[in-house]
Amino acid sequence: MTRRERFALGLFAAIVAVAPVTAAHLVRRGVREAHVAYAFIVLAADSAAGDSAAFDALPAGLHDLLDLRAAIATAQRDSLPLYECIQLRGRRDDEIRRRLQLRLHDSSAAVLYAVADRGRGTLERVEFLRRTPRKGQRGFIWDRARDRTISVWWFESTRGLSRRDERGDIPRGSPVPRSVRGLGRQLFVVPCADSGANSPMNPISGSRD
C-alpha cells in the first residue's frame, strides 16, 4: 500500500469516526441539519482519495503551507494553542458557512472559511489564509461560480505585513484548487460551535469578525 493510499484510508477512517459525533450534534439542532451533516460526511469520504492525491502532488513549499489536515482533525484540537470552529449564519436559507481559526506550534496562524449549499451539501467557496512570522501571509480563494482559484501573497516587513504584493489565478489543472476544496470538505465534518458562542480574537486579523 502506497503512502497516499495509507493517508486516504486514515482520513476516511477519521471521517467515519467523527461522523456519529457530528451527526448527533446536528440532530439536536434539527432534522434538516442532520441531513446536511450526513451529506457532507458522504461527500468527504468519497473525495478522500482524490484530495489526498492532490496534496501529494503539491510542491514541497505549498504542501507545508496548505496541508493542515492533521491540525483540522478533532483529535488535535486540545493540543493546539488555538482551535476554534464556528458555524456562522448563512446569508440565505440555502447557505451554510463555517470558519476555523488555528494557531499552530510553529507560531503560524491560519484561517479557513467555507461556504456550502445547505440542500446539496456541495462547496460554493473556500478561503484559506496562513501567516508565518517573518515570512508573510499566503492566501487562496476558490470560487465555484467563477470556477476560479486566486492566490494572494503579502510580504512581511519590520512593521508587520506589507501591502499585497501578489495576486493571480491558479491554473485549474494544478493540485492547488483540489487541495483547497479538500480543506473545505474536511471543515464541514468536524464539530463546530454556533456563531453565538464567544469568539477569541482572529489570530491573523486581530478582529472578532
Backbone bond lengths (Angstrom), bond angles and torsions (degrees), N, CA, C in turn:
res aa  C-N    CA-C-N  psi(-1)  N-CA   C-N-CA  omega(-1)  CA-C   N-CA-C  phi
1 M - - - 1.459 - - 1.527 109.28 -
2 T 1.327 117.41 130.72 1.454 121.76 -177.78 1.525 110.71 -75.39
3 R 1.354 115.34 166.62 1.460 120.52 178.16 1.526 110.83 -60.66
4 R 1.349 115.96 -41.35 1.459 119.76 179.41 1.518 111.35 -63.17
5 E 1.322 117.13 -42.31 1.465 120.38 179.84 1.527 110.80 -66.14
6 R 1.351 116.59 -38.29 1.470 119.33 178.75 1.518 110.73 -65.09
7 F 1.360 115.68 -41.43 1.457 118.31 -179.88 1.523 110.74 -66.18
8 A 1.334 117.29 -43.40 1.466 120.97 179.56 1.522 110.55 -61.59
9 L 1.337 116.33 -40.24 1.459 119.72 178.35 1.516 110.72 -65.34
10 G 1.358 115.62 -41.67 1.458 119.36 178.35 1.513 112.19 -64.09
11 L 1.353 116.52 -41.07 1.452 120.21 178.60 1.519 111.31 -65.70
12 F 1.325 116.16 -40.66 1.467 120.05 177.24 1.531 110.23 -60.88
13 A 1.348 116.37 -43.64 1.465 120.17 179.38 1.520 110.98 -62.51
14 A 1.348 116.34 -38.98 1.459 119.99 178.88 1.518 111.30 -65.25
15 I 1.336 116.44 -40.42 1.462 120.51 178.48 1.525 110.65 -63.88
16 V 1.323 115.82 -43.62 1.465 119.95 178.59 1.522 110.45 -63.45
17 A 1.335 116.58 -38.73 1.465 120.47 -178.58 1.520 111.90 -66.35
18 V 1.337 116.38 -38.94 1.456 119.81 -176.98 1.518 111.96 -83.57
19 A 1.308 118.12 -14.46 1.461 121.50 -176.37 1.528 113.12 -56.06
20 P 1.345 120.24 -49.51 1.469 118.41 -179.31 1.520 112.48 -61.05
21 V 1.339 117.66 -37.38 1.456 121.07 -179.73 1.524 110.17 -65.30
22 T 1.328 115.89 -47.33 1.462 120.29 -179.30 1.521 111.08 -64.23
23 A 1.303 116.14 -46.37 1.462 119.78 -178.79 1.531 111.08 -63.60
24 A 1.335 116.63 -43.08 1.467 119.67 179.96 1.522 110.84 -62.95
25 H 1.319 115.85 -40.25 1.466 120.52 178.26 1.522 110.47 -60.45
26 L 1.322 117.02 -43.31 1.454 120.07 -176.50 1.521 112.78 -81.22
27 V 1.329 118.44 -23.66 1.465 120.32 175.85 1.519 109.63 -60.26
28 R 1.339 116.37 -36.67 1.454 120.03 179.28 1.523 111.55 -64.68
29 R 1.331 117.22 -21.17 1.457 121.36 -179.58 1.524 112.15 -95.44
30 G 1.317 118.23 -3.87 1.447 120.54 176.33 1.514 112.90 132.21
31 V 1.332 115.69 155.63 1.458 121.44 -178.05 1.516 111.35 -62.85
32 R 1.316 116.56 -37.81 1.455 119.72 -178.78 1.524 111.08 -62.29
33 E 1.347 117.33 -43.06 1.456 120.61 178.51 1.525 110.77 -65.27
34 A 1.308 116.86 -36.43 1.465 119.64 178.54 1.521 110.82 -64.45
35 H 1.323 116.63 -38.54 1.464 120.60 177.65 1.520 110.67 -63.23
36 V 1.337 116.23 -42.48 1.457 120.58 178.04 1.520 110.46 -61.84
37 A 1.338 116.92 -43.96 1.465 120.66 179.46 1.519 110.51 -58.51
38 Y 1.337 116.90 -44.41 1.461 120.18 -179.40 1.525 110.97 -64.06
39 A 1.339 116.87 -40.38 1.467 120.77 179.50 1.522 110.92 -60.76
40 F 1.319 117.39 -43.03 1.460 120.82 179.49 1.521 111.49 -67.21
41 I 1.308 117.48 -39.62 1.464 121.28 179.76 1.524 110.23 -61.57
42 V 1.333 116.60 -44.29 1.462 120.84 179.78 1.519 110.54 -64.69
43 L 1.345 117.08 -45.64 1.461 120.62 -178.73 1.531 111.66 -64.29
44 A 1.330 117.14 -40.73 1.462 120.56 179.81 1.523 110.80 -65.50
45 A 1.335 116.65 -40.73 1.462 120.20 179.20 1.529 110.85 -65.63
46 D 1.337 116.15 -42.12 1.469 120.15 179.72 1.530 111.84 -64.94
47 S 1.337 117.13 -29.76 1.461 121.26 -175.44 1.523 113.12 -94.91
48 A 1.330 118.43 -4.19 1.463 121.22 -171.25 1.521 112.76 -57.51
49 A 1.329 118.02 -45.51 1.467 120.56 -177.04 1.529 111.13 -66.31
50 G 1.339 116.85 -44.27 1.459 120.25 179.36 1.519 112.27 -65.99
51 D 1.338 117.05 -39.15 1.456 120.59 177.69 1.526 110.36 -64.03
52 S 1.327 116.53 -42.72 1.461 120.96 179.18 1.527 111.00 -61.78
53 A 1.333 116.77 -40.65 1.461 120.64 178.40 1.527 110.88 -63.39
54 A 1.337 117.00 -38.02 1.461 120.44 178.49 1.523 110.99 -64.83
55 F 1.323 117.64 -43.56 1.463 120.39 178.22 1.538 110.82 -62.54
56 D 1.321 116.38 -40.49 1.467 119.89 179.41 1.523 112.11 -64.34
57 A 1.332 116.80 -27.16 1.471 120.97 -177.72 1.523 113.04 -85.30
58 L 1.321 118.14 -6.80 1.463 120.59 -179.86 1.528 110.78 -69.46
59 P 1.331 118.07 144.41 1.467 119.91 170.49 1.524 109.66 -58.51
60 A 1.332 116.34 154.43 1.466 120.89 -172.23 1.529 112.76 -53.28
61 G 1.332 117.46 -45.58 1.456 120.23 -178.23 1.513 112.98 -62.89
62 L 1.324 116.63 -43.42 1.465 120.51 178.34 1.518 111.58 -70.31
63 H 1.321 116.87 -34.93 1.466 119.78 177.94 1.517 110.33 -60.94
64 D 1.328 116.76 -46.34 1.465 120.48 179.99 1.526 111.12 -63.47
65 L 1.317 117.30 -34.23 1.456 121.76 -178.99 1.525 112.18 -74.09
66 L 1.331 116.33 -44.80 1.465 121.68 -170.27 1.524 115.09 -90.34
67 D 1.304 117.21 -31.97 1.461 118.78 -169.63 1.524 111.76 -79.55
68 L 1.324 115.25 83.79 1.458 122.06 176.93 1.521 111.06 -107.08
69 R 1.325 116.87 25.32 1.470 119.80 -177.93 1.517 112.37 -59.57
70 A 1.329 116.77 -40.37 1.463 119.42 -179.51 1.533 110.80 -67.23
71 A 1.339 116.79 -36.89 1.460 120.20 -179.96 1.530 111.54 -70.73
72 I 1.329 116.76 -33.54 1.464 120.37 179.98 1.522 111.51 -71.01
73 A 1.328 116.44 -30.80 1.459 120.34 -179.13 1.526 110.09 -56.55
74 T 1.313 116.86 140.14 1.464 121.14 -174.00 1.518 113.04 -62.01
75 A 1.327 118.48 -25.06 1.461 120.72 -178.77 1.524 111.59 -64.02
76 Q 1.339 117.46 -19.97 1.454 121.23 -176.16 1.529 113.35 -94.08
77 R 1.309 118.46 -10.47 1.464 119.17 -167.18 1.528 113.51 -62.16
78 D 1.327 118.56 -36.31 1.457 120.09 -177.31 1.524 113.06 -77.73
79 S 1.327 117.61 -14.00 1.463 120.09 -177.69 1.522 112.88 -95.70
80 L 1.328 118.39 -5.40 1.458 121.86 -177.59 1.528 111.01 -97.36
81 P 1.328 117.91 149.87 1.466 120.19 177.70 1.533 112.92 -58.44
82 L 1.333 116.78 -34.62 1.470 120.93 175.90 1.514 109.36 -147.36
83 Y 1.315 116.01 130.20 1.467 122.74 173.28 1.521 105.31 -144.33
84 E 1.328 116.17 109.42 1.453 119.58 -179.55 1.514 110.27 -136.44
85 C 1.314 116.68 116.23 1.460 122.83 177.16 1.523 108.41 -110.53
86 I 1.317 115.96 123.77 1.460 122.02 -177.66 1.521 109.42 -124.00
87 Q 1.322 116.90 130.40 1.465 121.25 171.54 1.515 108.22 -92.67
88 L 1.319 116.10 117.15 1.457 122.91 -175.73 1.522 111.15 -92.93
89 R 1.306 115.89 160.46 1.459 120.05 175.71 1.519 109.94 -66.79
90 G 1.323 116.28 137.17 1.450 120.30 175.11 1.519 110.18 -73.50
91 R 1.312 116.24 149.44 1.456 119.45 178.01 1.519 111.26 -78.04
92 R 1.356 115.74 -15.55 1.465 122.42 174.36 1.525 107.83 -135.28
93 D 1.316 116.45 163.44 1.459 120.64 -178.73 1.530 112.11 -63.23
94 D 1.341 116.74 -29.17 1.463 119.79 -176.36 1.527 112.15 -94.17
95 E 1.331 117.65 16.72 1.469 121.17 -175.80 1.527 110.44 -120.13
96 I 1.312 115.13 142.92 1.463 121.77 174.83 1.528 107.48 -130.08
97 R 1.345 115.93 136.26 1.467 120.82 -176.40 1.521 109.85 -130.08
98 R 1.326 115.44 143.07 1.469 120.80 176.10 1.523 110.38 -137.68
99 R 1.339 115.13 150.75 1.462 121.05 176.40 1.534 108.87 -136.35
100 L 1.307 115.05 128.53 1.464 121.39 177.06 1.521 108.46 -114.89
101 Q 1.335 116.14 130.55 1.455 122.18 177.50 1.526 108.49 -116.83
102 L 1.308 115.35 131.63 1.461 121.01 -177.15 1.520 110.17 -130.89
103 R 1.324 115.82 142.78 1.456 121.25 162.42 1.511 105.86 -123.79
104 L 1.329 116.08 128.27 1.457 122.19 -171.24 1.521 111.24 -102.58
105 H 1.322 115.37 168.72 1.461 120.22 -175.71 1.525 113.29 -67.78
106 D 1.333 117.76 -19.55 1.460 120.09 177.56 1.528 111.98 -87.08
107 S 1.340 116.97 12.03 1.470 125.18 179.82 1.516 113.29 74.66
108 S 1.327 118.87 1.36 1.457 119.78 173.50 1.524 109.14 -77.85
109 A 1.326 115.90 160.39 1.458 121.80 179.29 1.514 109.06 -131.20
110 A 1.312 116.40 150.14 1.459 120.87 -178.18 1.520 110.57 -141.19
111 V 1.313 114.94 147.46 1.461 122.10 172.91 1.522 107.56 -128.59
112 L 1.315 115.99 129.90 1.462 122.66 176.96 1.524 107.72 -121.71
113 Y 1.324 116.03 124.47 1.461 121.94 -177.97 1.514 107.66 -126.88
114 A 1.336 116.81 135.00 1.460 119.81 -177.96 1.523 110.55 -141.39
115 V 1.314 115.01 145.43 1.458 123.22 177.44 1.519 107.75 -123.96
116 A 1.326 116.48 137.83 1.456 119.89 -179.28 1.514 110.83 -140.06
117 D 1.309 114.87 160.33 1.459 122.27 174.75 1.522 108.27 -78.41
118 R 1.315 116.62 120.06 1.454 121.55 -175.04 1.524 112.72 -64.25
119 G 1.315 116.97 -37.30 1.453 120.02 -176.42 1.515 113.37 -73.50
120 R 1.348 116.92 -41.20 1.460 120.96 -176.04 1.517 113.29 -97.91
121 G 1.344 116.95 -16.59 1.460 119.82 -177.85 1.510 113.25 71.37
122 T 1.350 117.98 24.98 1.470 121.27 -178.72 1.521 110.21 -103.93
123 L 1.324 115.63 146.89 1.458 121.07 -179.88 1.524 111.38 -70.25
124 E 1.337 115.45 141.77 1.458 121.49 175.24 1.528 111.52 -114.37
125 R 1.329 116.97 -31.74 1.459 121.04 -177.25 1.527 109.06 -159.80
126 V 1.328 115.86 140.34 1.463 121.55 174.94 1.525 107.94 -135.59
127 E 1.333 115.78 132.06 1.459 122.09 176.52 1.525 108.58 -123.24
128 F 1.311 116.56 132.99 1.466 122.02 -179.11 1.515 109.21 -131.93
129 L 1.329 116.32 129.01 1.459 122.35 175.80 1.520 109.02 -129.90
130 R 1.320 115.96 137.59 1.465 119.38 173.38 1.522 108.86 -139.34
131 R 1.316 114.11 127.05 1.466 120.49 178.63 1.525 109.29 -110.79
132 T 1.319 115.35 128.09 1.461 121.83 178.95 1.516 108.61 -116.00
133 P 1.327 119.11 124.63 1.464 121.15 -178.23 1.526 111.94 -52.75
134 R 1.329 115.33 134.43 1.467 124.41 176.95 1.529 113.43 69.62
135 K 1.315 117.34 1.53 1.460 120.17 178.70 1.520 112.90 -117.06
136 G 1.326 117.27 -29.29 1.448 119.97 179.83 1.514 112.67 115.85
137 Q 1.301 115.51 -167.08 1.464 122.82 -176.54 1.517 109.87 -128.12
138 R 1.317 116.07 133.23 1.470 122.50 179.73 1.515 108.34 -121.51
139 G 1.308 115.87 138.87 1.452 119.89 179.60 1.509 112.35 -136.59
140 F 1.338 115.22 153.20 1.461 122.13 175.17 1.519 107.87 -134.46
141 I 1.319 115.79 136.44 1.459 121.48 177.87 1.523 108.33 -126.73
142 W 1.338 115.91 119.69 1.463 120.87 176.17 1.518 108.19 -108.62
143 D 1.329 115.96 133.15 1.459 121.63 -177.59 1.521 109.75 -129.93
144 R 1.324 116.80 120.40 1.467 120.61 -177.95 1.520 111.89 -66.48
145 A 1.325 117.86 -42.28 1.467 120.88 -174.77 1.524 111.40 -58.29
146 R 1.330 116.33 -39.35 1.471 120.22 -179.19 1.523 112.05 -96.02
147 D 1.340 117.06 -4.61 1.459 121.73 -175.64 1.530 109.18 49.40
148 R 1.324 115.13 53.78 1.455 120.83 -169.91 1.530 110.23 -140.48
149 T 1.329 116.02 141.99 1.459 122.35 172.85 1.519 108.34 -123.80
150 I 1.323 116.13 125.98 1.460 122.54 -177.62 1.527 109.12 -110.41
151 S 1.316 115.61 138.80 1.462 122.08 174.11 1.525 108.42 -107.45
152 V 1.336 115.73 134.75 1.462 121.29 179.10 1.519 108.66 -131.22
153 W 1.335 117.23 138.51 1.457 121.29 -177.38 1.525 109.87 -135.81
154 W 1.329 116.53 134.01 1.455 123.35 172.17 1.531 107.99 -119.26
155 F 1.330 117.10 128.72 1.461 119.96 176.48 1.524 110.01 -80.63
156 E 1.315 115.59 157.86 1.462 121.88 177.99 1.530 108.87 -97.78
157 S 1.317 115.96 132.76 1.459 120.99 175.32 1.525 108.79 -116.89
158 T 1.324 116.78 179.48 1.468 119.57 179.36 1.520 111.53 -66.38
159 R 1.318 116.63 -17.96 1.468 121.03 178.95 1.527 112.58 -99.89
160 G 1.291 117.14 8.12 1.464 120.70 -177.46 1.513 110.94 112.57
161 L 1.319 117.05 -154.43 1.454 120.52 -179.48 1.517 110.94 -68.08
162 S 1.305 115.95 136.12 1.456 120.90 176.93 1.523 109.14 -84.43
163 R 1.310 116.28 -174.71 1.457 120.20 174.32 1.530 108.86 -63.34
164 R 1.329 115.08 162.84 1.462 119.26 178.16 1.532 108.84 -62.82
165 D 1.322 115.76 126.73 1.458 119.96 -174.88 1.518 113.83 -106.82
166 E 1.291 117.86 -13.56 1.459 119.06 -178.11 1.525 109.23 -150.79
167 R 1.316 115.37 138.45 1.465 121.05 172.81 1.515 106.91 -151.86
168 G 1.300 117.04 127.90 1.447 119.51 -179.25 1.514 111.96 -165.96
169 D 1.314 115.79 164.77 1.456 121.44 179.61 1.521 110.87 -81.93
170 I 1.327 115.18 144.43 1.455 122.36 173.51 1.533 107.70 -96.14
171 P 1.321 119.24 132.27 1.469 120.51 178.58 1.525 112.26 -56.20
172 R 1.322 116.52 140.11 1.462 121.07 -177.73 1.526 112.31 -61.50
173 G 1.304 118.05 -32.15 1.458 120.09 -176.59 1.513 114.97 -82.39
174 S 1.334 117.70 -2.27 1.464 120.18 -179.36 1.532 109.62 -78.94
175 P 1.346 117.91 164.16 1.464 119.77 -179.94 1.524 113.80 -75.87
176 V 1.341 117.77 -9.10 1.463 119.62 -175.41 1.532 112.64 -64.96
177 P 1.344 120.77 -50.93 1.466 119.21 -179.77 1.525 112.93 -56.64
178 R 1.334 117.29 -42.36 1.463 119.84 -179.89 1.529 110.79 -65.25
179 S 1.337 117.03 -38.89 1.464 120.55 178.95 1.526 111.12 -64.85
180 V 1.340 116.27 -42.48 1.462 120.07 178.90 1.528 110.31 -62.88
181 R 1.318 116.51 -42.59 1.469 119.40 177.32 1.536 110.95 -64.64
182 G 1.335 116.42 -35.33 1.460 119.91 178.12 1.515 111.46 -60.44
183 L 1.339 117.34 -40.27 1.461 120.42 176.57 1.529 110.79 -64.02
184 G 1.339 115.96 -40.75 1.458 119.74 178.02 1.514 112.38 -62.93
185 R 1.328 116.83 -41.57 1.469 119.80 178.26 1.520 110.73 -62.73
186 Q 1.327 115.90 -41.39 1.465 119.04 -179.69 1.527 111.10 -65.22
187 L 1.331 116.58 -35.74 1.462 120.04 -179.77 1.521 111.96 -60.02
188 F 1.330 117.02 -32.47 1.457 119.95 -177.03 1.525 113.97 -84.23
189 V 1.325 118.66 2.48 1.464 119.61 176.75 1.520 112.14 -116.74
190 V 1.350 117.64 8.21 1.461 119.86 173.72 1.523 108.55 -104.52
191 P 1.336 118.04 148.59 1.465 119.78 178.95 1.517 111.57 -62.84
192 C 1.334 116.56 139.37 1.462 122.54 178.69 1.522 109.47 -131.27
193 A 1.332 116.09 148.47 1.454 120.96 174.16 1.525 109.68 -80.71
194 D 1.323 116.36 157.33 1.460 120.37 174.89 1.522 110.29 -68.84
195 S 1.311 116.61 157.42 1.460 120.98 -175.72 1.522 112.58 -66.40
196 G 1.326 117.52 -15.66 1.456 119.68 178.58 1.516 112.98 -74.20
197 A 1.343 117.08 -13.77 1.459 119.76 -179.37 1.528 110.18 -69.10
198 N 1.339 115.88 151.10 1.459 119.87 178.94 1.518 110.27 -63.04
199 S 1.309 116.55 135.50 1.455 121.33 -176.17 1.522 110.59 -116.34
200 P 1.330 118.63 129.20 1.466 119.65 173.86 1.516 110.44 -70.75
201 M 1.286 115.70 172.86 1.463 120.66 -179.57 1.519 111.39 -59.61
202 N 1.328 115.48 140.86 1.454 120.47 171.89 1.536 108.15 -58.75
203 P 1.332 118.95 125.00 1.465 120.19 -174.10 1.532 113.48 -68.46
204 I 1.331 116.82 -13.59 1.461 119.53 178.62 1.526 111.32 -102.62
205 S 1.333 117.53 -51.11 1.461 119.65 -173.31 1.505 112.78 -88.02
206 G 1.345 117.16 -22.13 1.457 119.75 -176.68 1.509 113.78 80.25
207 S 1.343 117.96 7.78 1.468 121.20 179.80 1.519 109.76 -106.69
208 R 1.327 115.30 174.62 1.460 120.73 176.18 1.520 111.67 -105.94
209 D 1.327 119.14 13.03 1.461 122.47 179.65 1.506 110.61 -82.08
